[in-house]
Amino acid sequence: MMATLKFLRSRLRTGRQCVLLLAMGTLLASRSTAVWAQTAPPAPDQPWHSPEEMRIERGAEQTLPKSFAVDAAKTYSLAELIDMAEAHNPETREAWEAARSQADALGVARGELYPTLVAAALSQTNRYQVYLNTRFYRQTEQSFGLALELNYTVFDFGVRAGQIDAAKAQLLAADFAFNDVHRQLIYRVADAYYQLLNAAGQVDAARASLANAQTVQQAAEARLKNGLATLPDSLEARSAAAQADYDLQAALGAQDIAHGNLATALGVSPTEIIHFESIEQLKLPDSIEDTVDQAIDRAFRQRPDLMRQIAQIRAANARLKQAHAAYLPTLTLQAQPDAESLYSLQQQLPWGNTAALDGSVSLGLHWTVFDGGARKNQLAQAQADIRTAQAQADLIRDQIENEIWAAYSDLKTAFRQRQAATKLLQAADQSYNAAIESYHYGVRNLLDVTQAQKTLAQARSADILARAQVLTALARLAFQTGDAIQPVQPAPQTRPQP
């Protein structure tokens, strides 16, 4: 620091030490009760409760997230639920703030290109006794000082440029991480939505199976009254109806759990009422448009986690640039204008005054000649970081290929299972109708009818599950390729023919 500031600070040091000691004493006195209150639990056999716990509980209540309302009278589509989750889920907010923080870090790095200007204004009054001849004379001094200091790095052979490039790469990485949060959130909402559709479809199938079982039970009891059936037949039909009712209750419980999972993915309370579409209302494709190679190539271009790793490679290259620049000198400029005014009063003498403008301008060339191998090791570390980042990128590519292949295979399997489930449901329905009709005419026995009813119930469940598997597999493939976060391209407009 400049000479004037050193002089003024030395004169103020004693006074500031006294003030600091007084402030510390006051702080310790005010905090002593709180410090001693934060002790360990007195014994291991009982829960710990103290006034501090109540304060933490009140603080937790104040930090509860603000929930958003769900229209209980509206039937939501998947796209609407995804928009709702992206707007209100705290994960997207956290990733967004992280990206904004990294943008501010880039601004800090760019600020190194500009000079820094520091201003300081100090005032001090001193009174002391001066011994002259045989007596002491009281003397009072009043000083005022205004100082400026300008520091500017003129040239550093790429150190600041490397810092800026690294900050840019880190900002890109944060942006891609933000996109990846959206990708994962979209998939979680879609998966929870389709699981809920499947659970609701299973409830409908269980109700239909219960109705069929009750029809068989009524037929068996009617034949028993007419003497055409035995009591074991009636009991068997009653047992089948009870089993169907049990399966219905299990399906209702699974639907409640699936509803809670969807609410959690949306960021709302599980007690919220969410109306959704029926799985039978959704149109399912019959085949995959793209090949697996096209899906893999598209994932390499779109996956934000891979793009984030590529940005990390750029950041590692920027740090290597900084490591190389550390071997070169740095040229700096320093300017220190200093204005000072002094007043002095000695006993039995008038005031004295003096003022001056001092300062200095200097150029400095700093070159580290020897550092014990620190720069060499930093350079080697930067090179190793680049190779590590590249290896991680290769690993992510391998993982993407495997994930695409698995998702593509699951989707093909889901399409085949869907076709088989449709045929199974048609055959089971025809078999049940024929069995119950034959039973009314006494051609078939009750065991054949109950078995046909159970097969139909399984076929209904398999049909609903096959529909949900197709939808889930489609969502998983879109998640693995990164299609879920890509902007929707508007449909091309055709001109009317003249």
C-alpha positions as CSV (number, residue, x, y, z in Angstrom):
1,M,0.0,0.0,0.0
2,M,1.1,3.6,-0.4
3,A,3.2,5.4,2.2
4,T,0.5,7.7,3.4
5,L,-1.9,4.9,4.0
6,K,0.8,3.0,6.0
7,F,1.4,6.1,8.1
8,L,-2.3,6.7,8.8
9,R,-3.0,3.1,9.5
10,S,-0.1,2.8,12.0
11,R,-1.5,5.8,13.8
12,L,-5.0,4.2,14.0
13,R,-3.8,0.7,14.9
14,T,-3.8,1.3,18.7
15,G,-7.3,2.8,18.7
16,R,-8.7,0.1,16.5
17,Q,-7.3,-2.7,18.7
18,C,-9.0,-1.2,21.7
19,V,-12.3,-1.0,19.8
20,L,-11.9,-4.5,18.6
21,L,-11.3,-5.9,22.1
22,L,-14.3,-4.0,23.4
23,A,-16.5,-5.4,20.5
24,M,-15.3,-8.9,21.1
25,G,-16.1,-8.7,24.8
26,T,-19.6,-7.4,24.1
27,L,-20.2,-10.2,21.5
28,L,-19.0,-12.9,23.9
29,A,-21.2,-11.5,26.7
30,S,-24.3,-11.5,24.5
31,R,-23.7,-14.9,23.0
32,S,-22.6,-16.7,26.2
33,T,-26.1,-18.0,27.0
34,A,-26.7,-19.3,23.5
35,V,-23.3,-21.0,23.3
36,W,-23.7,-22.8,26.6
37,A,-27.2,-23.8,25.6
38,Q,-26.0,-25.8,22.7
39,T,-24.8,-28.8,24.6
40,A,-24.9,-32.6,23.8
41,P,-27.9,-34.6,25.0
42,P,-27.5,-35.5,28.7
43,A,-28.2,-39.2,28.3
44,P,-28.6,-41.7,25.5
45,D,-31.9,-43.2,26.6
46,Q,-34.2,-40.3,25.9
47,P,-34.8,-38.0,22.9
48,W,-33.2,-34.6,23.1
49,H,-35.5,-31.5,23.3
50,S,-34.4,-28.0,24.0
51,P,-35.5,-24.4,23.1
52,E,-33.1,-24.6,20.1
53,E,-35.2,-27.4,18.7
54,M,-38.3,-25.2,18.8
55,R,-36.4,-22.4,17.0
56,I,-35.3,-24.8,14.3
57,E,-38.9,-26.1,13.9
58,R,-40.2,-22.5,13.5
59,G,-37.4,-21.9,10.9
60,A,-38.4,-25.0,9.0
61,E,-42.0,-23.9,8.9
62,Q,-40.9,-20.6,7.4
63,T,-38.8,-22.3,4.7
64,L,-41.6,-24.7,3.5
65,P,-42.0,-24.5,-0.3
66,K,-45.0,-22.7,-1.7
67,S,-47.3,-25.3,-3.3
68,F,-49.2,-24.6,-6.4
69,A,-52.9,-25.4,-7.0
70,V,-54.1,-28.3,-9.2
71,D,-57.5,-27.8,-10.8
72,A,-59.5,-30.7,-9.4
73,A,-62.1,-30.3,-12.2
74,K,-59.7,-30.5,-15.1
75,T,-58.5,-33.6,-16.9
76,Y,-54.8,-33.2,-17.5
77,S,-52.8,-34.5,-20.4
78,L,-49.2,-35.6,-20.0
79,A,-47.9,-32.5,-21.8
80,E,-49.8,-30.3,-19.3
81,L,-48.4,-32.2,-16.3
82,I,-44.9,-32.0,-17.7
83,D,-45.2,-28.2,-18.1
84,M,-46.5,-28.0,-14.6
85,A,-43.6,-29.9,-13.2
86,E,-41.0,-28.0,-15.1
87,A,-42.4,-24.7,-13.8
88,H,-42.7,-25.7,-10.1
89,N,-40.3,-28.5,-9.3
90,P,-37.5,-27.3,-7.1
91,E,-34.9,-29.3,-9.0
92,T,-35.3,-27.2,-12.1
93,R,-35.0,-24.1,-9.9
94,E,-31.8,-25.3,-8.3
95,A,-30.2,-26.1,-11.6
96,W,-31.3,-22.7,-13.0
97,E,-29.7,-20.9,-10.1
98,A,-26.5,-22.9,-10.5
99,A,-26.3,-21.9,-14.1
100,R,-26.9,-18.2,-13.1
101,S,-24.1,-18.5,-10.5
102,Q,-21.8,-19.8,-13.2
103,A,-22.7,-16.9,-15.4
104,D,-21.7,-14.6,-12.6
105,A,-18.4,-16.5,-12.3
106,L,-17.8,-15.8,-16.0
107,G,-18.4,-12.1,-15.2
108,V,-15.8,-12.3,-12.4
109,A,-13.3,-13.8,-14.8
110,R,-13.9,-11.1,-17.4
111,G,-13.5,-8.5,-14.7
112,E,-9.8,-9.4,-14.5
113,L,-9.3,-7.7,-17.9
114,Y,-10.0,-4.3,-16.3
115,P,-8.0,-2.2,-13.8
116,T,-9.0,-2.0,-10.1
117,L,-9.3,1.3,-8.4
118,V,-9.3,1.5,-4.5
119,A,-10.1,4.7,-2.6
120,A,-9.5,5.3,1.1
121,A,-10.3,8.3,3.3
122,L,-8.8,8.4,6.8
123,S,-9.0,11.0,9.6
124,Q,-7.2,10.9,13.0
125,T,-6.8,13.1,16.0
126,N,-3.8,12.5,18.4
127,R,-3.1,14.3,21.7
128,Y,0.1,13.8,23.6
129,Q,2.7,15.5,25.8
130,V,6.0,16.7,24.4
131,Y,8.9,17.1,26.8
132,L,11.0,20.2,26.1
133,N,13.7,21.5,28.4
134,T,12.2,21.1,31.9
135,R,8.5,20.8,31.2
136,F,5.8,19.0,29.1
137,Y,3.8,20.7,26.4
138,R,0.5,19.4,25.3
139,Q,0.3,18.9,21.5
140,T,-2.7,18.1,19.3
141,E,-2.5,16.8,15.7
142,Q,-5.4,16.4,13.3
143,S,-4.7,14.5,10.0
144,F,-6.8,14.0,6.9
145,G,-5.8,11.7,4.1
146,L,-7.4,10.7,0.7
147,A,-5.6,8.1,-1.3
148,L,-6.3,6.2,-4.5
149,E,-4.6,3.1,-5.9
150,L,-4.9,1.9,-9.5
151,N,-3.7,-1.6,-10.4
152,Y,-3.8,-2.9,-13.9
153,T,-2.3,-6.1,-15.4
154,V,-1.1,-4.9,-18.8
155,F,-0.1,-8.3,-20.2
156,D,0.0,-11.8,-18.8
157,F,0.5,-14.0,-21.9
158,G,-2.9,-15.7,-21.7
159,V,-3.5,-16.3,-18.0
160,R,-6.7,-14.2,-17.9
161,A,-7.8,-15.5,-21.3
162,G,-7.5,-19.1,-20.0
163,Q,-9.5,-18.2,-16.9
164,I,-12.2,-16.7,-19.1
165,D,-12.3,-19.7,-21.5
166,A,-12.5,-22.0,-18.5
167,A,-15.4,-20.0,-17.0
168,K,-17.2,-20.1,-20.4
169,A,-16.8,-23.8,-20.5
170,Q,-18.1,-24.2,-17.0
171,L,-21.1,-22.0,-17.9
172,L,-21.8,-24.3,-20.8
173,A,-21.5,-27.3,-18.5
174,A,-24.0,-25.7,-16.1
175,D,-26.4,-25.0,-18.9
176,F,-26.3,-28.6,-20.1
177,A,-26.7,-29.8,-16.6
178,F,-29.8,-27.6,-16.4
179,N,-31.1,-29.3,-19.6
180,D,-30.4,-32.7,-18.2
181,V,-32.4,-31.9,-15.1
182,H,-35.4,-31.2,-17.4
183,R,-34.7,-34.4,-19.3
184,Q,-34.8,-36.5,-16.1
185,L,-37.8,-34.7,-14.7
186,I,-39.8,-35.1,-17.9
187,Y,-39.0,-38.9,-17.9
188,R,-40.0,-39.2,-14.2
189,V,-43.3,-37.5,-14.8
190,A,-44.0,-39.5,-17.9
191,D,-43.1,-42.8,-16.2
192,A,-45.2,-42.0,-13.2
193,Y,-48.1,-40.9,-15.4
194,Y,-48.0,-44.1,-17.4
195,Q,-47.7,-46.2,-14.2
196,L,-50.8,-44.4,-12.9
197,L,-52.7,-45.1,-16.2
198,N,-51.7,-48.7,-15.9
199,A,-52.9,-48.8,-12.3
200,A,-56.2,-47.2,-13.2
201,G,-56.6,-49.6,-16.1
202,Q,-55.9,-52.5,-13.8
203,V,-58.7,-51.2,-11.5
204,D,-61.1,-51.2,-14.4
205,A,-60.0,-54.7,-15.4
206,A,-60.4,-55.9,-11.9
207,R,-63.9,-54.4,-11.7
208,A,-64.9,-56.2,-14.9
209,S,-63.4,-59.4,-13.6
210,L,-65.4,-59.0,-10.4
211,A,-68.6,-58.5,-12.4
212,N,-67.9,-61.7,-14.4
213,A,-67.1,-63.6,-11.2
214,Q,-70.4,-62.4,-9.7
215,T,-72.3,-63.4,-12.8
216,V,-70.8,-66.9,-12.6
217,Q,-71.7,-67.0,-8.8
218,Q,-75.3,-66.0,-9.6
219,A,-75.6,-68.6,-12.3
220,A,-74.2,-71.3,-9.9
221,E,-76.6,-70.3,-7.1
222,A,-79.6,-70.3,-9.5
223,R,-78.7,-73.7,-10.8
224,L,-78.3,-74.9,-7.2
225,K,-81.8,-73.7,-6.3
226,N,-83.2,-75.6,-9.3
227,G,-81.3,-78.7,-8.4
228,L,-79.0,-78.6,-11.4
229,A,-75.8,-77.8,-9.5
230,T,-74.1,-79.0,-6.4
231,L,-73.2,-77.0,-3.2
232,P,-69.4,-77.3,-4.0
233,D,-70.1,-75.7,-7.3
234,S,-71.8,-72.8,-5.6
235,L,-69.0,-72.5,-3.0
236,E,-66.4,-72.6,-5.8
237,A,-68.1,-69.7,-7.6
238,R,-68.4,-67.8,-4.3
239,S,-64.7,-68.3,-3.7
240,A,-63.8,-67.0,-7.2
241,A,-65.9,-63.9,-6.6
242,A,-64.2,-63.3,-3.3
243,Q,-60.8,-63.7,-5.0
244,A,-61.8,-61.2,-7.7
245,D,-62.9,-58.7,-5.0
246,Y,-59.5,-59.2,-3.3
247,D,-57.7,-58.5,-6.5
248,L,-59.8,-55.3,-7.0
249,Q,-58.8,-54.0,-3.6
250,A,-55.1,-54.7,-4.3
251,A,-55.5,-52.8,-7.6
252,L,-57.1,-49.8,-5.8
253,G,-54.2,-49.7,-3.4
254,A,-51.7,-49.8,-6.3
255,Q,-53.6,-46.9,-7.9
256,D,-53.3,-44.8,-4.8
257,I,-49.5,-45.4,-4.6
258,A,-49.1,-44.6,-8.3
259,H,-51.1,-41.4,-7.7
260,G,-48.8,-40.4,-4.9
261,N,-45.7,-41.1,-7.1
262,L,-47.1,-38.8,-9.8
263,A,-47.9,-36.1,-7.3
264,T,-44.3,-36.3,-6.0
265,A,-42.9,-36.0,-9.5
266,L,-45.1,-32.9,-10.0
267,G,-44.1,-31.4,-6.7
268,V,-47.6,-31.3,-5.2
269,S,-49.1,-33.0,-2.2
270,P,-50.4,-36.6,-2.7
271,T,-53.7,-35.4,-1.3
272,E,-54.3,-33.3,-4.4
273,I,-56.9,-34.7,-6.8
274,I,-55.5,-35.1,-10.3
275,H,-57.8,-36.2,-13.1
276,F,-56.1,-37.9,-16.0
277,E,-56.9,-39.5,-19.3
278,S,-57.8,-43.1,-19.7
279,I,-55.1,-45.4,-21.1
280,E,-57.6,-46.7,-23.7
281,Q,-58.0,-43.1,-25.1
282,L,-54.3,-42.9,-26.0
283,K,-53.3,-43.9,-29.5
284,L,-50.4,-46.3,-29.7
285,P,-48.0,-46.6,-32.6
286,D,-47.5,-50.0,-34.1
287,S,-43.8,-49.8,-35.0
288,I,-40.6,-47.8,-34.5
289,E,-39.8,-45.2,-37.2
290,D,-36.1,-45.0,-36.6
291,T,-33.4,-47.6,-36.6
292,V,-31.2,-48.2,-33.6
293,D,-28.3,-46.6,-35.4
294,Q,-30.3,-43.4,-36.1
295,A,-31.3,-43.3,-32.4
296,I,-27.7,-43.7,-31.2
297,D,-26.5,-41.0,-33.6
298,R,-29.3,-38.6,-32.5
299,A,-28.4,-39.3,-28.8
300,F,-24.8,-38.4,-29.5
301,R,-25.9,-35.0,-30.8
302,Q,-28.6,-34.3,-28.2
303,R,-27.8,-35.9,-24.8
304,P,-27.0,-33.0,-22.4
305,D,-24.9,-35.2,-20.1
306,L,-22.5,-35.9,-23.0
307,M,-22.6,-32.2,-24.0
308,R,-21.7,-31.3,-20.4
309,Q,-18.7,-33.6,-20.5
310,I,-17.5,-32.1,-23.8
311,A,-17.7,-28.7,-22.1
312,Q,-15.6,-30.1,-19.3
313,I,-13.0,-31.1,-21.8
314,R,-13.0,-27.5,-23.1
315,A,-12.6,-26.3,-19.5
316,A,-9.6,-28.6,-19.0
317,N,-8.0,-27.3,-22.2
318,A,-8.4,-23.7,-20.9
319,R,-6.7,-24.7,-17.6
320,L,-3.9,-26.2,-19.6
321,K,-3.5,-22.8,-21.4
322,Q,-3.3,-21.1,-17.9
323,A,-0.6,-23.6,-16.9
324,H,1.5,-22.8,-20.0
325,A,1.1,-19.1,-19.4
326,A,2.4,-19.4,-15.9
327,Y,5.9,-19.9,-17.3
328,L,5.8,-16.4,-18.8
329,P,6.2,-13.0,-17.1
330,T,3.4,-10.6,-16.2
331,L,3.5,-6.8,-16.8
332,T,1.6,-4.7,-14.3
333,L,0.9,-1.0,-13.8
334,Q,0.4,0.7,-10.4
335,A,-0.6,4.3,-9.8
336,Q,-0.9,5.8,-6.3
337,P,-2.1,9.4,-6.0
338,D,-2.1,10.6,-2.4
339,A,-3.6,13.8,-1.0
340,E,-2.8,14.7,2.7
341,S,-3.7,17.5,5.0
342,L,-2.1,17.9,8.5
343,Y,-3.1,20.3,11.3
344,S,-1.1,20.8,14.5
345,L,-1.7,22.7,17.7
346,Q,0.9,23.1,20.5
347,Q,0.2,24.6,23.9
348,Q,0.5,28.4,23.8
349,L,1.1,28.4,20.0
350,P,-1.3,28.9,17.1
351,W,-2.5,26.2,14.7
352,G,-0.2,25.0,12.0
353,N,-1.3,23.5,8.7
354,T,0.3,21.8,5.7
355,A,-1.1,20.0,2.7
356,A,0.5,18.1,-0.1
357,L,-0.2,15.8,-3.1
358,D,2.1,12.9,-3.3
359,G,2.0,9.7,-5.3
360,S,3.8,7.3,-7.6
361,V,3.5,5.5,-10.9
362,S,5.3,2.2,-11.4
363,L,5.6,-0.6,-13.9
364,G,6.4,-4.1,-12.7
365,L,7.6,-7.1,-14.6
366,H,7.1,-10.3,-12.6
367,W,8.6,-13.5,-13.7
368,T,8.8,-16.6,-11.6
369,V,12.3,-18.0,-12.3
370,F,12.1,-21.0,-9.9
371,D,9.2,-22.5,-8.0
372,G,10.4,-25.9,-7.0
373,G,8.5,-27.6,-9.8
374,A,5.1,-26.3,-9.0
375,R,4.4,-25.0,-12.5
376,K,5.7,-28.3,-14.0
377,N,3.3,-30.3,-11.8
378,Q,0.4,-28.0,-12.6
379,L,1.1,-28.4,-16.3
380,A,1.2,-32.2,-15.9
381,Q,-2.0,-32.1,-13.8
382,A,-3.8,-30.1,-16.5
383,Q,-2.8,-32.5,-19.1
384,A,-4.0,-35.4,-17.0
385,D,-7.3,-33.7,-16.4
386,I,-7.8,-33.4,-20.2
387,R,-7.1,-37.1,-20.7
388,T,-9.5,-37.9,-17.8
389,A,-12.3,-35.7,-19.2
390,Q,-11.8,-37.4,-22.6
391,A,-11.9,-40.8,-21.1
392,Q,-15.1,-39.9,-19.2
393,A,-16.7,-38.7,-22.5
394,D,-15.8,-42.0,-24.1
395,L,-17.4,-43.8,-21.2
396,I,-20.6,-41.8,-21.5
397,R,-20.7,-42.6,-25.2
398,D,-20.4,-46.3,-24.4
399,Q,-23.2,-46.0,-21.8
400,I,-25.4,-44.1,-24.3
401,E,-25.0,-46.8,-26.9
402,N,-25.9,-49.5,-24.3
403,E,-28.9,-47.5,-23.0
404,I,-30.2,-46.8,-26.5
405,W,-29.9,-50.5,-27.4
406,A,-31.7,-51.6,-24.2
407,A,-34.5,-49.0,-24.7
408,Y,-34.9,-49.9,-28.4
409,S,-35.0,-53.6,-27.6
410,D,-37.6,-53.0,-24.8
411,L,-39.7,-51.0,-27.2
412,K,-39.7,-53.8,-29.8
413,T,-40.6,-56.3,-27.2
414,A,-43.4,-54.1,-25.9
415,F,-44.8,-53.8,-29.5
416,R,-44.8,-57.6,-29.8
417,Q,-46.3,-58.2,-26.4
418,R,-49.0,-55.6,-27.2
419,Q,-50.0,-57.6,-30.3
420,A,-50.0,-60.9,-28.4
421,A,-52.0,-59.3,-25.6
422,T,-54.7,-58.1,-28.0
423,K,-55.1,-61.6,-29.5
424,L,-55.1,-63.1,-26.0
425,L,-57.9,-60.8,-24.8
426,Q,-60.0,-61.6,-27.8
427,A,-59.6,-65.3,-27.4
428,A,-60.2,-65.2,-23.6
429,D,-63.3,-63.1,-24.1
430,Q,-64.7,-65.5,-26.6
431,S,-63.8,-68.5,-24.5
432,Y,-65.5,-67.0,-21.4
433,N,-68.7,-66.1,-23.3
434,A,-68.9,-69.6,-24.8
435,A,-68.2,-71.2,-21.4
436,I,-70.9,-69.2,-19.5
437,E,-73.4,-69.8,-22.2
438,S,-72.6,-73.6,-22.3
439,Y,-72.9,-73.6,-18.5
440,H,-76.4,-72.2,-18.7
441,Y,-77.3,-75.1,-21.0
442,G,-75.6,-77.6,-18.7
443,V,-73.0,-78.5,-21.3
444,R,-70.0,-77.2,-19.4
445,N,-69.2,-77.6,-15.7
446,L,-68.4,-74.8,-13.2
447,L,-64.7,-75.5,-13.1
448,D,-64.5,-74.8,-16.9
449,V,-66.4,-71.5,-16.4
450,T,-64.3,-70.3,-13.4
451,Q,-61.1,-71.2,-15.3
452,A,-62.3,-69.2,-18.3
453,Q,-63.2,-66.3,-16.1
454,K,-59.7,-66.3,-14.5
455,T,-58.1,-66.5,-17.9
456,L,-60.2,-63.5,-19.1
457,A,-59.2,-61.5,-16.0
458,Q,-55.5,-62.3,-16.7
459,A,-55.9,-61.3,-20.3
460,R,-57.5,-58.0,-19.4
461,S,-54.6,-57.2,-17.0
462,A,-52.1,-58.3,-19.6
463,D,-53.7,-56.0,-22.2
464,I,-53.6,-53.0,-19.9
465,L,-50.0,-53.8,-18.9
466,A,-49.0,-54.2,-22.5
467,R,-50.4,-50.8,-23.4
468,A,-48.6,-49.2,-20.5
469,Q,-45.3,-51.0,-21.4
470,V,-45.5,-49.5,-24.9
471,L,-46.0,-46.0,-23.6
472,T,-43.3,-46.4,-21.0
473,A,-40.8,-47.8,-23.5
474,L,-41.5,-44.9,-25.8
475,A,-40.9,-42.5,-23.0
476,R,-37.7,-44.3,-22.1
477,L,-36.4,-44.2,-25.6
478,A,-37.1,-40.5,-25.9
479,F,-35.3,-40.0,-22.5
480,Q,-32.3,-41.9,-23.7
481,T,-32.0,-40.2,-27.0
482,G,-32.7,-36.7,-25.6
483,D,-35.7,-36.2,-27.8
484,A,-37.9,-35.2,-24.8
485,I,-36.1,-31.8,-24.4
486,Q,-35.8,-30.9,-28.0
487,P,-38.0,-28.0,-29.3
488,V,-41.1,-29.1,-31.2
489,Q,-40.7,-28.2,-34.9
490,P,-43.8,-26.5,-36.3
491,A,-45.5,-28.4,-39.1
492,P,-44.8,-27.0,-42.5
493,Q,-47.5,-24.9,-44.0
494,T,-48.7,-25.8,-47.4
495,R,-49.9,-23.2,-49.9
496,P,-53.3,-23.7,-51.4
497,Q,-53.3,-24.9,-54.9
498,P,-54.6,-22.3,-57.4
